[in-house]
Amino acid sequence: MAFNNPWQDDNDPWNEEKANDFNRLKKKFASFFSSNKDKQYNDNKSNFKVVIGGIVALYFLSGFFQVQPDEKGVVLRFGKWVRTVDSGLRYALPYPFEIVLKPKVTKINRVDIKSMSNDPDTGNTLTGDLNLASITFSVLWKIKEDGAEEYLFCDRNPELTVRAVAESVMREIVGQTNFAYVQTEGRAQIQAQALKMLQSVVDEYNMGIEIVRVELRQVEPPASVIDSFRDVERAQSEQQSEINKADAYARDVKARTRGIIAEKLNNGEAQKRDIIAKAEGLTARFLSAYEQYKLSPEIVSNRMYISTLRDLYKNVRKVIIDDKLKVMPYLPIPNDVKRVTDTVKGE
């Protein structure tokens, strides 16, 4: 038995009304979603602008960089040097427009050279007196304050260049110097000469490097003759020791001689002053006596005569005879004369 739905009739008035309602609802939904879509698009567009602006701001802010006190900031624009800045907070255009290299200009670099030779199998070099020597030395260098650009761009491997130039310079100096002088008292002079020549060469190459010091660490003879060289070295050491002792003795003798001379001079000066003082005293005494003599010549003459006789006879053996004596005395004059004669002869 078939079931008949009355709402399926196309002529049903309710079907038309339902269709109109559905269409209106559909339009409302379409209008709602269309407005939301436009709004969302505008919001997304605004957010995109903000994000892009932030990225651009961060990109340009990334150009700030810090240069430490021991560094120099070398700024390159598309690989070309444009400026060099000192320590502190600096700014450069972000990559890839500009890049910054920061070499350390206060760092002391060290190159150790253990041996030099034209023949790498021996490790020895020829000295000025045709002896072979094994030489070990070090070169200390750093970047110049105003040479950061030259250091970065004028030489691909500065350390290798410094090593090669140092070997060449030291070989030239040692090749003109006797072995004994290089090994003993000539070290300081050779180091100074090597530093000067090495600095001249690196300046000519525009390497932006300053040679701080050259240290001649070891100068040894070849192993085959090292015992003989040790004997010579000991003999030279003993010779220098004896020379030092002789110099010390000479200095001591000179010091003592200077002391004796100074003492003699002081004594002479004192004696001189004493004689002058005595002469001045005698002069004053004579002048005083002369003044008195002018006042009373006879009295002063008698006094001087008596004083002179007193000085003459005070150490002479004397015999005094009183002329009033009535008895003829016996005086052993021959004995006295003989005694006086013997005394004069003894003197």
Backbone hydrogen bonds in HBPLUS format (Angstrom, degrees):
<---DONOR---> <-ACCEPTOR-->    atom                        ^
c    i                          cat <-CA-CA->   ^        H-A-AA   ^      H-
h    n   atom  resd res      DA  || num        DHA   H-A  angle D-A-AA Bond
n    s   type  num  typ     dist DA aas  dist angle  dist       angle   num
A0008-GLN N   A0005-ASN O   3.35 MM   3  5.70 161.9  2.38 109.4 114.6     1
A0012-ASP N   A0009-ASP O   2.95 MM   3  5.47 152.8  2.02 122.6 123.4     2
A0015-ASN N   A0012-ASP O   3.25 MM   3  5.72 143.1  2.39 108.9 117.6     3
A0018-LYS N   A0014-TRP O   2.99 MM   4  6.19 154.4  2.05 146.7 153.7     4
A0019-ALA N   A0015-ASN O   3.10 MM   4  6.27 155.0  2.17 145.7 152.1     5
A0020-ASN N   A0016-GLU O   3.17 MM   4  6.43 155.0  2.24 144.3 150.0     6
A0021-ASP N   A0017-GLU O   3.06 MM   4  6.35 160.2  2.10 147.8 153.1     7
A0022-PHE N   A0018-LYS O   2.99 MM   4  6.21 157.5  2.04 148.9 155.0     8
A0023-ASN N   A0019-ALA O   3.03 MM   4  6.26 155.9  2.09 146.7 152.9     9
A0024-ARG N   A0020-ASN O   3.04 MM   4  6.29 161.6  2.07 151.4 155.8    10
A0025-LEU N   A0021-ASP O   2.92 MM   4  6.16 160.6  1.95 149.5 155.3    11
A0026-LYS N   A0022-PHE O   2.86 MM   4  6.04 154.3  1.93 146.0 153.4    12
A0027-LYS N   A0023-ASN O   2.97 MM   4  6.22 156.0  2.03 148.8 154.5    13
A0028-LYS N   A0024-ARG O   2.93 MM   4  6.22 156.4  1.99 148.5 155.0    14
A0029-PHE N   A0025-LEU O   2.96 MM   4  6.25 164.0  1.98 153.1 156.5    15
A0030-ALA N   A0026-LYS O   2.88 MM   4  6.09 158.2  1.93 146.2 153.2    16
A0031-SER N   A0027-LYS O   2.74 MM   4  5.95 155.4  1.80 147.9 155.1    17
A0032-PHE N   A0028-LYS O   2.79 MM   4  6.03 155.4  1.85 149.4 156.7    18
A0033-PHE N   A0029-PHE O   2.89 MM   4  6.07 173.2  1.89 154.6 156.3    19
A0034-SER N   A0030-ALA O   2.90 MM   4  5.92 146.2  2.01 139.1 149.2    20
A0035-SER N   A0031-SER O   3.02 MM   4  6.18 159.8  2.06 146.8 151.0    21
A0036-ASN N   A0032-PHE O   2.97 MM   4  6.21 160.9  2.00 151.0 156.7    22
A0037-LYS N   A0033-PHE O   2.87 MM   4  5.90 146.8  1.98 137.3 146.6    23
A0038-ASP N   A0034-SER O   3.08 MM   4  6.31 157.2  2.13 145.7 150.8    24
A0039-LYS N   A0035-SER O   2.95 MM   4  6.15 159.6  1.99 147.0 153.1    25
A0040-GLN N   A0036-ASN O   2.78 MM   4  5.92 160.8  1.82 147.0 152.5    26
A0041-TYR N   A0037-LYS O   2.88 MM   4  6.00 150.9  1.97 142.2 150.7    27
A0042-ASN N   A0038-ASP O   2.93 MM   4  6.19 157.4  1.98 146.9 152.6    28
A0043-ASP N   A0039-LYS O   2.87 MM   4  6.17 158.0  1.92 148.9 155.5    29
A0044-ASN N   A0040-GLN O   2.80 MM   4  5.97 161.8  1.83 148.3 153.7    30
A0045-LYS N   A0041-TYR O   2.87 MM   4  6.03 152.7  1.95 143.9 151.9    31
A0046-SER N   A0042-ASN O   2.97 MM   4  6.21 154.7  2.03 146.6 152.8    32
A0047-ASN N   A0043-ASP O   2.88 MM   4  6.13 162.8  1.91 153.2 158.1    33
A0048-PHE N   A0044-ASN O   2.87 MM   4  5.99 153.1  1.95 145.2 152.7    34
A0049-LYS N   A0045-LYS O   3.09 MM   4  6.34 153.1  2.17 142.2 148.8    35
A0050-VAL N   A0046-SER O   3.04 MM   4  6.37 156.1  2.10 147.6 154.0    36
A0051-VAL N   A0047-ASN O   2.90 MM   4  6.17 162.8  1.93 152.7 157.0    37
A0052-ILE N   A0048-PHE O   2.85 MM   4  6.05 165.9  1.87 151.7 155.9    38
A0053-GLY N   A0049-LYS O   2.83 MM   4  6.00 160.2  1.86 148.4 154.4    39
A0054-GLY N   A0050-VAL O   2.83 MM   4  6.10 155.2  1.89 149.0 156.0    40
A0055-ILE N   A0051-VAL O   2.88 MM   4  6.13 158.9  1.92 151.8 157.6    41
A0056-VAL N   A0052-ILE O   2.87 MM   4  6.12 161.8  1.90 151.7 156.8    42
A0057-ALA N   A0053-GLY O   2.86 MM   4  6.06 157.7  1.91 146.2 152.8    43
A0058-LEU N   A0054-GLY O   2.83 MM   4  6.05 164.5  1.86 151.9 156.0    44
A0059-TYR N   A0055-ILE O   2.82 MM   4  5.98 148.8  1.92 144.5 154.0    45
A0060-PHE N   A0056-VAL O   3.01 MM   4  6.32 158.7  2.05 151.6 155.4    46
A0061-LEU N   A0057-ALA O   2.83 MM   4  6.03 152.1  1.91 148.2 157.4    47
A0062-SER N   A0058-LEU O   2.94 MM   4  6.03 130.8  2.19 138.2 149.4    48
A0063-GLY N   A0060-PHE O   3.18 MM   3  5.64 163.3  2.21 110.5 114.9    49
A0064-PHE N   A0061-LEU O   3.27 MM   3  6.10 177.8  2.27 123.7 124.4    50
A0092-ALA N   A0063-GLY O   3.00 MM  29  4.95 152.4  2.07 122.2 130.7    51
A0065-PHE N   A0090-ARG O   2.81 MM  25  5.36 160.4  1.85 144.3 148.5    52
A0090-ARG N   A0065-PHE O   2.77 MM  25  5.36 174.7  1.77 173.1 172.8    53
A0067-VAL N   A0088-GLY O   2.86 MM  21  5.11 165.7  1.88 142.5 147.4    54
A0088-GLY N   A0067-VAL O   2.83 MM  21  5.11 158.4  1.88 134.6 138.6    55
A0071-GLU N   A0068-GLN O   2.98 MM   3  5.25 157.2  2.03 123.3 123.2    56
A0105-VAL N   A0070-ASP O   2.91 MM  35  5.88 129.7  2.16 134.8 149.2    57
A0072-LYS N   A0103-PRO O   3.14 MM  31  5.88 143.5  2.28 156.3 167.0    58
A0073-GLY N   A0085-VAL O   2.92 MM  12  4.91 167.2  1.94 151.6 151.4    59
A0085-VAL N   A0073-GLY O   2.71 MM  12  4.91 160.2  1.75 145.6 151.0    60
A0074-VAL N   A0101-LEU O   2.75 MM  27  5.05 179.1  1.75 162.8 163.1    61
A0101-LEU N   A0074-VAL O   2.86 MM  27  5.05 166.1  1.88 147.0 150.4    62
A0075-VAL N   A0083-ARG O   2.94 MM   8  5.49 165.5  1.96 161.5 165.9    63
A0082-VAL N   A0075-VAL O   3.02 MM   7  5.95 165.5  2.04 162.6 159.9    64
A0076-LEU N   A0099-ILE O   2.82 MM  23  5.30 170.7  1.83 165.2 167.9    65
A0099-ILE N   A0076-LEU O   2.87 MM  23  5.30 149.4  1.97 145.8 155.9    66
A0077-ARG N   A0080-LYS O   2.69 MM   3  5.14 160.2  1.73 151.7 148.4    67
A0080-LYS N   A0077-ARG O   3.09 MM   3  5.14 166.8  2.11 108.2 112.0    68
A0078-PHE N   A0097-PHE O   2.97 MM  19  5.72 137.0  2.16 143.5 156.0    69
A0097-PHE N   A0094-PRO O   2.91 MM   3  5.88 133.5  2.13 140.6 141.1    70
A0098-GLU N   A0094-PRO O   3.43 MM   4  5.81 158.6  2.48 114.1 120.1    71
A0109-ASN N   A0141-TRP O   2.69 MM  32  5.23 163.2  1.72 174.3 169.7    72
A0141-TRP N   A0109-ASN O   2.87 MM  32  5.23 158.2  1.91 143.6 151.1    73
A0111-VAL N   A0139-VAL O   2.88 MM  28  5.13 156.3  1.93 146.9 154.8    74
A0139-VAL N   A0111-VAL O   2.86 MM  28  5.13 156.1  1.91 145.0 153.1    75
A0113-ILE N   A0137-PHE O   2.86 MM  24  5.49 171.1  1.87 173.3 176.1    76
A0137-PHE N   A0113-ILE O   2.99 MM  24  5.49 157.3  2.04 156.4 161.4    77
A0122-THR N   A0119-ASP O   3.20 MM   3  5.90 150.7  2.29 120.7 126.7    78
A0123-GLY N   A0119-ASP O   3.47 MM   4  6.70 164.4  2.50 157.8 162.2    79
A0125-THR N   A0133-ALA O   2.79 MM   8  5.35 155.5  1.85 145.9 152.6    80
A0133-ALA N   A0125-THR O   2.88 MM   8  5.35 148.6  1.98 146.4 156.8    81
A0127-THR N   A0131-ASN O   2.78 MM   4  5.29 159.1  1.83 156.8 164.0    82
A0130-LEU N   A0127-THR O   3.12 MM   3  5.28 149.5  2.22 116.2 114.7    83
A0128-GLY N   A0177-THR O   2.67 MM  49  4.44 154.2  1.73 136.1 131.0    84
A0134-SER N   A0220-GLU O   2.72 MM  86  5.14 173.1  1.72 163.5 165.6    85
A0220-GLU N   A0134-SER O   2.95 MM  86  5.14 172.1  1.96 148.3 150.6    86
A0136-THR N   A0218-GLN O   2.86 MM  82  5.01 163.7  1.89 151.8 153.5    87
A0217-ARG N   A0136-THR O   2.92 MM  81  5.61 125.7  2.22 134.2 149.9    88
A0218-GLN N   A0136-THR O   3.04 MM  82  5.01 161.6  2.07 144.3 143.8    89
A0138-SER N   A0215-GLU O   2.87 MM  77  5.12 153.5  1.94 141.8 150.7    90
A0215-GLU N   A0138-SER O   2.88 MM  77  5.12 164.0  1.91 148.9 154.0    91
A0140-LEU N   A0213-ARG O   2.89 MM  73  5.20 177.1  1.89 164.0 164.2    92
A0212-VAL N   A0140-LEU O   2.73 MM  72  5.35 141.0  1.88 138.0 149.3    93
A0213-ARG N   A0140-LEU O   3.26 MM  73  5.20 157.8  2.31 132.7 135.8    94
A0142-LYS N   A0210-GLU O   3.01 MM  68  5.44 154.9  2.07 148.9 156.9    95
A0210-GLU N   A0142-LYS O   2.79 MM  68  5.44 174.0  1.80 167.2 169.1    96
A0144-LYS N   A0208-GLY O   3.07 MM  64  5.63 171.1  2.07 134.5 137.0    97
A0147-GLY N   A0144-LYS O   3.20 MM   3  4.71 168.3  2.22 100.2 101.1    98
A0151-TYR N   A0147-GLY O   2.96 MM   4  6.08 158.1  2.01 149.7 156.2    99
A0152-LEU N   A0148-ALA O   3.07 MM   4  6.25 151.4  2.16 144.3 151.0   100
A0153-PHE N   A0149-GLU O   3.01 MM   4  6.11 153.7  2.08 153.2 159.8   101
A0154-CYS N   A0150-GLU O   2.92 MM   4  5.13 155.9  1.98 138.5 142.8   102
A0161-THR N   A0157-ASN O   3.17 MM   4  6.47 156.0  2.23 151.8 159.1   103
A0162-VAL N   A0158-PRO O   2.85 MM   4  6.10 162.0  1.88 156.3 160.8   104
A0163-ARG N   A0159-GLU O   3.00 MM   4  6.21 157.1  2.06 146.2 152.3   105
A0164-ALA N   A0160-LEU O   3.02 MM   4  6.26 164.0  2.04 147.7 151.5   106
A0165-VAL N   A0161-THR O   2.90 MM   4  6.08 167.4  1.92 156.5 160.0   107
A0166-ALA N   A0162-VAL O   2.90 MM   4  5.90 157.1  1.95 145.7 152.6   108
A0167-GLU N   A0163-ARG O   3.01 MM   4  6.22 160.5  2.05 150.3 154.9   109
A0168-SER N   A0164-ALA O   3.10 MM   4  6.32 160.9  2.13 145.2 150.5   110
A0169-VAL N   A0165-VAL O   2.90 MM   4  6.10 162.8  1.93 153.3 157.7   111
A0170-MET N   A0166-ALA O   2.92 MM   4  6.02 171.4  1.93 153.9 156.5   112
A0171-ARG N   A0167-GLU O   2.93 MM   4  5.98 156.4  1.98 146.6 153.6   113
A0172-GLU N   A0168-SER O   3.06 MM   4  6.24 152.1  2.14 142.9 150.1   114
A0173-ILE N   A0169-VAL O   3.05 MM   4  6.35 158.1  2.10 152.2 157.6   115
A0174-VAL N   A0170-MET O   2.92 MM   4  6.01 174.0  1.92 155.3 157.4   116
A0175-GLY N   A0171-ARG O   2.93 MM   4  5.83 148.2  2.04 138.3 147.4   117
A0176-GLN N   A0173-ILE O   3.11 MM   3  5.50 158.4  2.16 108.7 115.5   118
A0177-THR N   A0174-VAL O   3.12 MM   3  5.07 170.3  2.13 111.7 113.0   119
A0182-VAL N   A0178-ASN O   3.07 MM   4  6.38 156.8  2.12 151.5 158.2   120
A0183-GLN N   A0179-PHE O   2.94 MM   4  6.16 154.9  2.00 153.7 160.9   121
A0184-THR N   A0180-ALA O   3.02 MM   4  6.07 136.6  2.22 142.0 152.0   122
A0186-GLY N   A0181-TYR O   2.77 MM   5  4.93 135.1  1.98 155.2 155.8   123
A0190-ILE N   A0186-GLY O   2.97 MM   4  6.07 161.6  2.00 156.0 161.5   124
A0191-GLN N   A0187-ARG O   2.88 MM   4  6.09 161.4  1.91 156.2 161.2   125
A0192-ALA N   A0188-ALA O   3.04 MM   4  6.26 162.9  2.07 149.3 153.6   126
A0193-GLN N   A0189-GLN O   2.92 MM   4  6.10 160.8  1.96 148.7 154.5   127
A0194-ALA N   A0190-ILE O   2.82 MM   4  5.95 159.3  1.86 150.5 156.2   128
A0195-LEU N   A0191-GLN O   2.95 MM   4  6.13 158.4  2.00 147.8 153.6   129
A0196-LYS N   A0192-ALA O   3.07 MM   4  6.28 163.3  2.10 148.8 152.8   130
A0197-MET N   A0193-GLN O   3.03 MM   4  6.22 166.1  2.05 151.2 154.7   131
A0198-LEU N   A0194-ALA O   2.86 MM   4  5.89 162.8  1.89 150.2 155.8   132
A0199-GLN N   A0195-LEU O   2.92 MM   4  6.01 159.9  1.96 148.7 154.1   133
A0200-SER N   A0196-LYS O   3.07 MM   4  6.24 151.8  2.15 141.3 149.1   134
A0201-VAL N   A0197-MET O   3.07 MM   4  6.38 152.2  2.15 147.3 153.9   135
A0202-VAL N   A0198-LEU O   3.08 MM   4  6.35 171.3  2.09 156.3 157.6   136
A0203-ASP N   A0199-GLN O   2.99 MM   4  6.05 148.4  2.10 143.6 152.3   137
A0204-GLU N   A0200-SER O   3.05 MM   4  6.21 146.0  2.17 137.4 146.6   138
A0204-GLU N   A0201-VAL O   3.06 MM   3  5.02 116.8  2.47  93.4 109.1   139
A0205-TYR N   A0201-VAL O   2.98 MM   4  6.33 142.9  2.12 145.8 156.5   140
A0207-MET N   A0202-VAL O   3.21 MM   5  5.71 167.0  2.23 159.1 162.3   141
A0206-ASN N   A0203-ASP O   3.08 MM   3  4.92 152.4  2.16  96.8 105.4   142
A0225-VAL N   A0222-PRO O   3.21 MM   3  5.82 148.7  2.31 115.1 122.4   143
A0229-PHE N   A0225-VAL O   3.15 MM   4  6.44 160.5  2.19 152.5 158.4   144
A0230-ARG N   A0226-ILE O   2.88 MM   4  6.09 144.6  2.01 142.4 152.4   145
A0231-ASP N   A0227-ASP O   3.07 MM   4  6.44 150.9  2.16 146.7 153.5   146
A0232-VAL N   A0228-SER O   3.04 MM   4  6.38 160.6  2.08 150.3 155.3   147
A0233-GLU N   A0229-PHE O   2.83 MM   4  6.02 155.4  1.89 146.6 154.1   148
A0234-ARG N   A0230-ARG O   2.89 MM   4  6.16 154.5  1.96 148.0 154.2   149
A0235-ALA N   A0231-ASP O   2.97 MM   4  6.23 159.9  2.01 149.4 155.0   150
A0236-GLN N   A0232-VAL O   2.87 MM   4  6.12 158.0  1.92 150.4 156.6   151
A0237-SER N   A0233-GLU O   2.88 MM   4  6.09 147.8  1.98 141.8 151.4   152
A0238-GLU N   A0234-ARG O   2.86 MM   4  6.17 158.7  1.90 151.6 156.7   153
A0239-GLN N   A0235-ALA O   2.84 MM   4  6.06 155.9  1.89 146.3 153.9   154
A0240-GLN N   A0236-GLN O   2.87 MM   4  6.09 160.3  1.91 146.1 151.0   155
A0241-SER N   A0237-SER O   2.87 MM   4  6.12 149.0  1.97 143.3 152.6   156
A0242-GLU N   A0238-GLU O   2.89 MM   4  6.18 159.4  1.93 152.9 157.3   157
A0243-ILE N   A0239-GLN O   2.89 MM   4  6.15 156.2  1.95 148.9 156.3   158
A0244-ASN N   A0240-GLN O   2.87 MM   4  6.09 152.3  1.95 143.3 150.9   159
A0245-LYS N   A0241-SER O   2.91 MM   4  6.25 154.2  1.98 146.7 153.9   160
A0246-ALA N   A0242-GLU O   2.83 MM   4  6.10 162.1  1.87 151.9 156.7   161
A0247-ASP N   A0243-ILE O   2.85 MM   4  6.07 157.4  1.90 148.0 154.6   162
A0248-ALA N   A0244-ASN O   2.87 MM   4  6.11 155.1  1.93 145.9 153.0   163
A0249-TYR N   A0245-LYS O   2.85 MM   4  6.14 159.3  1.89 151.9 157.5   164
A0250-ALA N   A0246-ALA O   2.82 MM   4  6.04 160.9  1.85 150.5 156.1   165
A0251-ARG N   A0247-ASP O   2.85 MM   4  6.09 157.2  1.91 147.7 154.0   166
A0252-ASP N   A0248-ALA O   2.91 MM   4  6.17 152.3  1.99 145.1 153.0   167
A0253-VAL N   A0249-TYR O   2.84 MM   4  6.13 163.5  1.87 155.4 159.4   168
A0254-LYS N   A0250-ALA O   2.87 MM   4  6.02 164.4  1.90 150.2 155.0   169
A0255-ALA N   A0251-ARG O   2.89 MM   4  6.04 153.3  1.96 141.8 149.5   170
A0256-ARG N   A0252-ASP O   2.89 MM   4  6.18 165.3  1.91 153.9 157.3   171
A0257-THR N   A0253-VAL O   2.78 MM   4  5.95 158.2  1.82 151.2 158.2   172
A0258-ARG N   A0254-LYS O   2.81 MM   4  5.99 157.6  1.86 146.4 152.7   173
A0259-GLY N   A0255-ALA O   2.94 MM   4  6.22 145.1  2.06 141.5 151.6   174
A0260-ILE N   A0256-ARG O   2.89 MM   4  6.23 157.4  1.94 150.4 155.8   175
A0261-ILE N   A0257-THR O   2.85 MM   4  6.07 166.5  1.87 154.3 158.3   176
A0262-ALA N   A0258-ARG O   2.88 MM   4  6.00 158.0  1.93 141.2 147.8   177
A0263-GLU N   A0259-GLY O   2.84 MM   4  6.10 155.0  1.90 146.3 153.7   178
A0264-LYS N   A0260-ILE O   2.82 MM   4  6.12 163.9  1.85 156.2 160.0   179
A0265-LEU N   A0261-ILE O   2.84 MM   4  6.06 161.9  1.87 152.2 157.7   180
A0266-ASN N   A0262-ALA O   2.86 MM   4  6.07 155.6  1.92 145.7 152.7   181
A0267-ASN N   A0263-GLU O   2.82 MM   4  6.10 162.2  1.85 153.7 158.7   182
A0268-GLY N   A0264-LYS O   2.76 MM   4  5.96 160.0  1.79 150.9 157.0   183
A0269-GLU N   A0265-LEU O   2.81 MM   4  6.02 157.2  1.86 147.5 153.8   184
A0270-ALA N   A0266-ASN O   2.85 MM   4  6.11 157.6  1.90 148.0 154.6   185
A0271-GLN N   A0267-ASN O   2.78 MM   4  6.05 161.6  1.81 152.7 157.9   186
A0272-LYS N   A0268-GLY O   2.75 MM   4  5.88 153.6  1.81 145.1 153.5   187
A0273-ARG N   A0269-GLU O   2.86 MM   4  6.11 161.8  1.89 148.8 153.3   188
A0274-ASP N   A0270-ALA O   2.88 MM   4  6.13 152.4  1.96 145.5 153.8   189
A0275-ILE N   A0271-GLN O   2.82 MM   4  6.07 164.5  1.84 154.7 157.8   190
A0276-ILE N   A0272-LYS O   2.90 MM   4  6.10 163.7  1.92 152.2 157.3   191
A0277-ALA N   A0273-ARG O   2.86 MM   4  6.02 154.0  1.93 141.7 149.6   192
A0278-LYS N   A0274-ASP O   2.82 MM   4  6.10 160.6  1.85 150.5 155.9   193
A0279-ALA N   A0275-ILE O   2.75 MM   4  5.96 163.5  1.78 152.0 157.1   194
A0280-GLU N   A0276-ILE O   2.81 MM   4  5.99 158.9  1.86 148.2 154.4   195
A0281-GLY N   A0277-ALA O   2.83 MM   4  6.08 149.5  1.92 144.1 153.2   196
A0282-LEU N   A0278-LYS O   2.78 MM   4  6.09 162.3  1.81 157.3 161.3   197
A0283-THR N   A0279-ALA O   2.79 MM   4  5.95 155.8  1.85 147.2 154.8   198
A0284-ALA N   A0280-GLU O   2.87 MM   4  6.06 159.9  1.91 144.2 149.8   199
A0285-ARG N   A0281-GLY O   2.83 MM   4  6.07 151.8  1.91 144.6 153.4   200
A0286-PHE N   A0282-LEU O   2.75 MM   4  5.97 158.6  1.79 149.5 155.2   201
A0287-LEU N   A0283-THR O   2.86 MM   4  6.07 166.8  1.88 154.0 157.7   202
A0288-SER N   A0284-ALA O   2.89 MM   4  6.05 151.0  1.98 140.6 149.1   203
A0289-ALA N   A0285-ARG O   2.83 MM   4  6.12 159.7  1.87 149.1 154.8   204
A0290-TYR N   A0286-PHE O   2.72 MM   4  5.93 153.4  1.79 150.6 159.2   205
A0291-GLU N   A0287-LEU O   2.94 MM   4  6.16 150.6  2.03 142.6 149.6   206
A0292-GLN N   A0288-SER O   3.05 MM   4  6.41 154.4  2.12 144.8 151.8   207
A0293-TYR N   A0289-ALA O   2.70 MM   4  5.96 147.5  1.81 145.7 156.3   208
A0294-LYS N   A0290-TYR O   2.93 MM   4  6.20 152.0  2.01 147.6 153.5   209
A0295-LEU N   A0292-GLN O   3.07 MM   3  5.11 126.8  2.37  93.8 108.1   210
A0296-SER N   A0292-GLN O   2.93 MM   4  6.28 161.0  1.97 155.7 160.2   211
A0300-VAL N   A0296-SER O   3.16 MM   4  6.22 170.7  2.17 158.3 161.3   212
A0301-SER N   A0297-PRO O   2.95 MM   4  5.95 153.9  2.02 143.7 151.3   213
A0302-ASN N   A0298-GLU O   3.01 MM   4  6.19 165.8  2.03 150.4 153.7   214
A0303-ARG N   A0299-ILE O   2.93 MM   4  6.14 160.1  1.97 149.1 155.4   215
A0304-MET N   A0300-VAL O   2.86 MM   4  6.04 158.9  1.90 148.1 153.8   216
A0305-TYR N   A0301-SER O   2.83 MM   4  6.03 151.7  1.91 147.3 155.9   217
A0306-ILE N   A0302-ASN O   2.86 MM   4  6.11 164.9  1.89 153.4 156.9   218
A0307-SER N   A0303-ARG O   2.85 MM   4  6.04 160.3  1.88 148.5 154.7   219
A0308-THR N   A0304-MET O   2.89 MM   4  5.99 151.6  1.97 141.9 149.3   220
A0309-LEU N   A0305-TYR O   2.97 MM   4  6.23 165.4  1.99 151.4 155.0   221
A0310-ARG N   A0306-ILE O   2.89 MM   4  6.09 154.2  1.95 147.3 155.0   222
A0311-ASP N   A0307-SER O   3.04 MM   4  6.28 153.6  2.11 141.2 147.9   223
A0312-LEU N   A0308-THR O   2.94 MM   4  6.21 147.0  2.05 146.6 156.4   224
A0313-TYR N   A0309-LEU O   2.89 MM   4  6.00 165.1  1.91 157.0 159.3   225
A0314-LYS N   A0310-ARG O   3.11 MM   4  5.72 122.7  2.46 140.8 149.1   226
A0316-VAL N   A0313-TYR O   3.33 MM   3  4.97 169.6  2.34 100.0 102.8   227
A0325-LEU N   A0322-ASP O   3.08 MM   3  5.65 165.2  2.10 115.5 120.0   228
A0333-ILE N   A0331-LEU O   2.62 MM   2  5.40 137.6  1.79 111.3  96.6   229
A0336-ASP N   A0332-PRO O   3.16 MM   4  6.51 159.6  2.21 150.1 156.3   230
A0337-VAL N   A0333-ILE O   2.72 MM   4  5.96 160.1  1.76 162.8 169.1   231
A0338-LYS N   A0334-PRO O   2.81 MM   4  6.03 162.9  1.84 149.6 154.5   232
A0339-ARG N   A0335-ASN O   2.84 MM   4  6.08 157.6  1.89 147.9 154.2   233
A0340-VAL N   A0336-ASP O   2.91 MM   4  6.15 157.9  1.96 149.7 155.1   234
A0341-THR N   A0337-VAL O   2.81 MM   4  6.06 156.5  1.86 150.8 158.1   235
A0342-ASP N   A0338-LYS O   2.86 MM   4  6.08 162.0  1.89 151.4 155.9   236
A0343-THR N   A0339-ARG O   2.98 MM   4  6.14 149.0  2.07 138.8 147.8   237
A0344-VAL N   A0340-VAL O   2.94 MM   4  6.23 159.8  1.98 149.7 154.3   238
A0345-LYS N   A0341-THR O   2.90 MM   4  6.17 163.3  1.92 153.9 158.4   239
A0346-GLY N   A0342-ASP O   2.89 MM   4  6.06 153.7  1.96 143.7 151.2   240
A0347-GLU N   A0343-THR O   3.02 MM   4  6.32 147.5  2.12 146.1 154.7   241
